[in-house]
Amino acid sequence: MSLLKTISIANAAEARQSKSDPDRLIAGDPSFTTWAVDASRDGQVDTGIWEATPGTTRSIKGEAYEFCHILEGVVELTEDGHDPVIYRAGDSFVMKPGYVGTWHTIEKVRKIYVFVT
């Protein structure tokens, strides 16, 4: 088994469709598609591609780190108590443990994610 993994939909598991948890939905009716690409044996690291349609949800990271690289679309993240930040295709960011705020998908977004717990 190779220890090099390319993150692409061609290398991903079958797409999984989901909706926002009702207690985290703020506005709209966003739907999500996730293509899981790889996970560590202990389940502490997950990588893949995620897509969302427009809408606004509450984002709560708990004890997890999440690295994101926006492939397409536009989102606005607003950490509680801070100014909004807009990310577009080509931008990357990390949400650290304890992050709480809103995730507003302005234009359908697709991102690569690395989630570490």
Secondary structure, 3 states (H helix, E strand, C coil): CCCCCCCCHHHCCCCEEEECCCCCEEEECCEEEEEEEEECCCCCEEEEEEEECCEEEEEECCCCEEEEEEEEEEEEEEECCCCCEEEECCCEEEECCCCEEEEEEEEEEEEEEEEEC
